[in-house]
Amino acid sequence: MEDEKYMALALEEARAGAAGGEVPVGAVLTDAEGRVLAQDHNRPVSTNDPTAHAEILVLRAAAARAGNYRLTGARLYVTLEPCPMCAGALLQARVARLIYGAADPKSGAAGSVLDLSAHPGLNHRLEVRGGVLAGPCAEVLRDFFAAVRERS
C-alpha cells in the first residue's frame, strides 16, 4: 500500500540518522498525488538546533520549494509519533494527513500523551493513521538506544 511505501522511505532516513549519531527518526512529505516534496532525518545533534527534528526539516524544505508555508493537502510520513512542537508545525502548515510508525508514550502529540491533531480549540485538524510499519520503526529506535547504553 502507499502508506507503507513512503514509511519505508522514512525508515531509510531514520537509519541514515542513526548512522550519523542522531536519534533515528525519519520523515517523508508528499503532496496529495504522492510526489515526494522532501525527506530527511533528525539533525539536532549535528546542527546544534533543538528544533531540527525530521518533521520540521521536511516542512521547511517543502515550504521553501513551494514558496508558501501552507502545504495544503500534504501528507507526512514519520517513523515516530510527533512531539508537540512537530505536531503544532504540521497544523500551522495545514498538512492534511499524518502517518506515523511507532507511538511515543513519552511525548507523542497525536494521541499517545496528548492529541493536538484534533484539538477543538485549534483551527485545523489532521487526519492521523498510526502504527504503519510500527515494528521496524520501533526496532530502529530500540537498537539505537541499546547501542548508546552499551557505549555508556
NORCOR-V139184 format. One record per run of one state. SS is the DSSP state (H for helix, E for strand, - for the rest). FROM is the first residue (numbers start at 1). LEN is the number of residues. If there is no record, write none. Layout:
BEGIN
<<SS | FROM | LEN> <SS | FROM | LEN>>
END
This chain:
BEGIN
<<- | 1 | 1> <H | 2 | 18> <- | 20 | 6> <E | 26 | 5> <- | 31 | 5> <E | 36 | 6> <- | 42 | 2> <H | 44 | 4> <- | 48 | 6> <H | 54 | 13> <- | 67 | 8> <E | 75 | 6> <- | 81 | 3> <H | 84 | 9> <- | 93 | 4> <E | 97 | 6> <- | 103 | 7> <E | 110 | 1> <- | 111 | 4> <E | 115 | 1> <H | 116 | 3> <- | 119 | 8> <E | 127 | 3> <- | 130 | 4> <H | 134 | 18> <- | 152 | 1>>
END
